């Protein structure tokens, strides 16, 4: 997966044209000989396949290269920014879970057509509002309460607003999925049997129906990490949050291939780890998943 993602990204960057020295080429005060010498120093004069496999060899040795834009090791830049994006993404995911899961529970517990219709409206709005528009609204609100003419701080308010913007599409998916799964689960035979034993409706839903509905929700949660990371590009850039999303924008503008590739690899690993964790939690929650995995291995 990492090999495929890195190869495609490297190829797309090369096909886009230009490189880290494009700005120097447009500067009339810089001679063509100087540009060619720098191209040879940084290996930009070599074929794209040679440059890719050279970069890949560095990755195999644990060397992500050096950023041409920041004149610093890529690994250090990633470590300095990755934590900020992780915090923003975790806050966004928590907001989505705290809104979607209790809402789905109330819909199933109360069984009100009005509440069900209201939830459908929330799903439609959360799914249809463009993230850029939501981020701009959050920026205006942040500026109005802070009195600044620009964003760029790491205040709790900025973190909360950024998390809400990231959470919007995830709320839509989680709420729709959780509601559908719980509605299906409460009509299953073993759930009906638990209800016939005299358990309260709250216990029936939380102890039995919710566990049956949990695996698809875990799958959506794992996949949502990728949504959070991709959305951070827009949110961090507009709100000025110092994460890898805004760093990626700067790297692409500066044609900093080493930095772009480092960010792509780091985010790919994070998404893979999130999906793996979701699968592990599914196996813990449902023994049938463990049995299926064992049969697949056999």
C-alpha positions in Angstrom: 0.0 0.0 0.0 2.8 2.4 0.9 4.7 1.6 -2.2 1.7 2.1 -4.4 0.7 5.4 -2.8 4.2 6.8 -2.8 4.8 5.8 -6.5 1.6 7.4 -7.6 2.2 10.6 -5.6 5.8 10.9 -6.9 4.6 10.3 -10.5 1.8 13.0 -10.2 4.2 15.5 -8.7 6.6 15.0 -11.6 3.8 15.1 -14.2 2.6 18.4 -12.7 5.8 20.1 -14.0 8.2 22.4 -12.3 10.4 21.6 -9.3 11.9 23.3 -6.3 14.0 25.5 -8.5 11.2 26.9 -10.6 11.2 30.2 -8.7 14.9 30.6 -9.3 14.5 30.0 -13.0 12.0 32.9 -13.2 14.5 35.2 -11.3 16.4 37.2 -13.9 19.2 37.7 -11.4 20.0 34.0 -11.2 22.0 32.6 -14.1 21.1 29.4 -15.9 24.4 27.9 -15.0 23.6 28.4 -11.3 20.2 26.7 -11.7 21.8 23.8 -13.6 24.4 23.4 -10.9 21.8 23.3 -8.1 19.8 20.8 -10.2 22.8 18.5 -10.2 23.4 19.0 -6.5 19.8 18.1 -5.5 19.5 15.4 -8.2 16.7 17.2 -10.0 18.4 16.6 -13.4 18.0 12.8 -13.1 15.0 10.8 -14.6 11.9 10.5 -12.4 12.4 6.7 -11.9 16.0 7.3 -10.7 14.9 10.0 -8.3 12.0 7.9 -7.0 14.1 4.8 -6.3 16.8 7.0 -4.7 14.1 8.4 -2.4 12.8 4.9 -1.7 16.3 3.8 -0.8 16.5 6.6 1.8 13.1 5.6 3.2 14.4 2.0 3.6 17.3 3.4 5.7 14.9 5.6 7.8 15.9 8.8 6.0 13.0 10.9 4.8 15.3 13.4 3.2 15.7 17.1 3.7 13.1 19.8 2.9 14.3 22.1 0.2 11.8 24.8 1.4 12.7 24.8 5.1 16.3 23.5 4.8 15.6 21.0 7.6 15.1 17.3 7.9 11.6 16.2 6.8 11.3 13.9 9.8 11.8 16.7 12.3 9.2 18.9 10.4 6.7 16.0 10.5 7.2 15.3 14.2 6.7 19.0 15.0 3.4 19.2 13.1 1.9 15.7 13.3 0.9 16.1 17.0 -1.1 19.2 16.2 -3.0 17.5 13.4 -3.6 14.4 15.7 -5.1 16.6 18.4 -7.4 18.3 15.9 -8.5 15.0 14.4 -9.1 13.4 17.8 -11.2 16.3 18.9 -13.2 16.1 15.6 -13.8 12.4 16.0 -14.9 12.8 19.6 -17.3 15.5 18.6 -18.7 13.3 15.9 -19.1 10.3 18.2 -20.6 12.4 21.1 -23.3 13.8 18.7 -24.0 10.8 16.4 -24.1 7.8 18.9 -26.3 9.4 21.6 -28.6 10.8 18.9 -29.0 7.3 17.3 -29.8 5.9 20.8 -32.5 8.5 21.5 -34.0 7.9 18.0 -34.3 4.2 18.7 -35.3 4.6 22.3 -38.0 7.2 21.8 -39.2 6.1 18.3 -40.5 9.5 17.4 -41.2 10.3 13.8 -40.4 13.9 14.5 -37.1 13.1 16.0 -36.3 10.7 13.2 -37.1 13.4 10.6 -34.9 15.9 12.5 -32.0 13.5 12.5 -32.4 13.1 8.7 -32.2 16.9 8.3 -29.0 16.9 10.4 -27.5 14.2 8.3 -28.4 16.0 5.1 -27.0 19.3 6.3 -23.8 17.9 7.7 -23.1 15.9 4.6 -23.9 18.8 2.1 -22.1 21.7 3.7 -18.8 22.2 2.0 -15.9 22.0 4.4 -14.3 25.1 3.0 -17.5 27.1 3.7 -17.8 25.7 7.2 -14.1 26.6 7.8 -14.6 30.2 6.6 -17.6 30.6 8.9 -15.5 29.3 11.8 -12.7 31.7 10.9 -15.1 34.7 10.9 -16.4 33.6 14.3 -12.9 33.1 15.7 -11.8 36.5 14.5 -15.0 38.2 15.9 -14.5 36.8 19.4 -10.7 37.1 19.5 -10.5 40.6 18.1 -7.6 39.6 15.8 -7.5 40.3 12.1 -6.0 36.9 11.4 -6.1 33.3 12.7 -3.1 31.2 13.5 -3.3 30.5 17.2 -3.7 27.3 19.1 -6.3 28.4 21.5 -9.0 26.0 22.8 -11.6 28.0 20.8 -9.7 27.5 17.6 -9.2 23.8 18.4 -13.0 23.4 19.1 -14.0 25.2 16.0 -11.6 23.2 13.8 -12.8 20.0 15.4 -16.4 20.9 14.6 -15.6 21.6 11.0 -13.7 18.3 10.7 -16.6 16.5 12.4 -19.4 17.6 10.1 -19.2 15.0 7.4 -18.3 12.3 9.9 -21.4 13.2 12.0 -23.6 12.6 8.9 -22.0 9.2 8.1 -21.9 8.0 11.7 -25.4 9.1 12.6 -26.9 7.5 9.5 -25.0 4.3 10.0 -25.6 4.0 13.8 -29.3 4.7 13.4 -29.7 2.1 10.6 -27.8 -0.5 12.5 -29.6 0.0 15.8 -33.0 -0.1 14.1 -32.0 -3.4 12.5 -30.5 -4.8 15.7 -33.5 -4.1 18.0 -35.7 -6.4 15.9 -33.2 -9.4 16.0 -34.4 -12.5 17.7 -31.9 -12.5 20.6 -32.6 -8.9 21.3 -36.4 -9.6 21.4 -35.6 -12.5 23.7 -33.7 -10.2 26.1 -36.7 -7.8 26.1 -39.0 -10.7 26.9 -36.9 -11.5 30.0 -38.1 -8.2 31.5 -35.0 -6.1 30.9 -35.5 -2.4 30.6 -35.4 -0.9 27.1 -32.3 1.0 28.0 -30.5 -2.2 28.9 -31.8 -4.0 25.9 -30.4 -1.3 23.5 -27.1 -0.7 25.3 -26.2 -4.3 26.3 -27.5 -6.2 23.3 -28.6 -4.2 20.3 -25.7 -1.7 20.5 -23.1 -4.5 20.6 -24.6 -6.0 17.5 -24.5 -2.6 15.7 -21.0 -1.7 16.9 -18.8 -3.4 14.3 -20.1 -1.3 11.3 -19.7 1.8 13.5 -16.1 0.8 14.3 -15.5 0.4 10.5 -16.8 3.9 9.8 -14.7 5.3 12.7 -11.5 3.8 11.3 -12.3 5.1 7.8 -13.1 8.5 9.3 -9.5 9.0 10.3 -8.7 9.3 6.6 -11.5 11.9 6.2 -10.1 13.8 9.1 -6.6 13.9 7.7 -7.7 15.0 4.3 -10.0 17.6 5.7 -7.2 19.0 7.8 -5.6 20.5 4.7 -8.6 22.9 4.3 -9.3 23.5 7.9 -5.7 24.1 9.0 -5.0 26.3 6.0 -8.0 28.6 6.6 -7.8 28.6 10.4 -4.0 28.8 10.5 -3.7 25.7 12.6 0.0 24.6 12.6 -0.5 21.0 11.5 0.6 18.8 8.6 -2.3 19.9 6.4 -1.1 23.5 6.2 2.5 22.2 5.9 1.4 20.1 2.9 -0.1 23.2 1.2 3.2 25.0 1.6 5.2 22.0 0.4 3.1 21.7 -2.8 3.4 25.4 -3.5 7.1 25.2 -3.1 7.5 22.0 -5.1 9.2 20.5 -2.1 9.0 16.9 -3.2 10.8 15.4 -0.2 8.4 17.1 2.2 5.3 16.2 0.2 6.4 12.6 0.0 7.2 12.5 3.8 3.7 13.8 4.6 2.0 11.3 2.2 3.9 8.4 3.8 3.2 9.6 7.4 -0.6 10.1 6.7 -0.8 6.8 4.9 0.7 5.0 7.9 -1.7 6.8 10.3 -4.7 5.8 8.2 -3.5 2.2 8.0 -3.0 2.1 11.8 -6.5 3.5 12.4 -8.1 0.9 10.1 -6.1 -1.9 11.8 -7.1 -0.7 15.2 -10.8 -0.7 14.1 -10.4 -4.3 12.9 -8.8 -5.4 16.2 -11.7 -3.8 18.1 -14.2 -5.6 15.9 -12.6 -8.9 16.7 -12.7 -8.1 20.4 -16.4 -7.1 20.2 -17.6 -10.0 18.0 -16.1 -13.6 18.2 -17.6 -14.3 14.8 -15.1 -11.9 13.2 -12.3 -13.8 14.9 -13.6 -17.1 13.5 -14.0 -15.6 10.0 -10.4 -14.3 10.1 -9.1 -17.8 11.3 -11.0 -19.5 8.5 -9.6 -17.1 6.0 -6.1 -17.8 7.2 -6.7 -21.5 6.9 
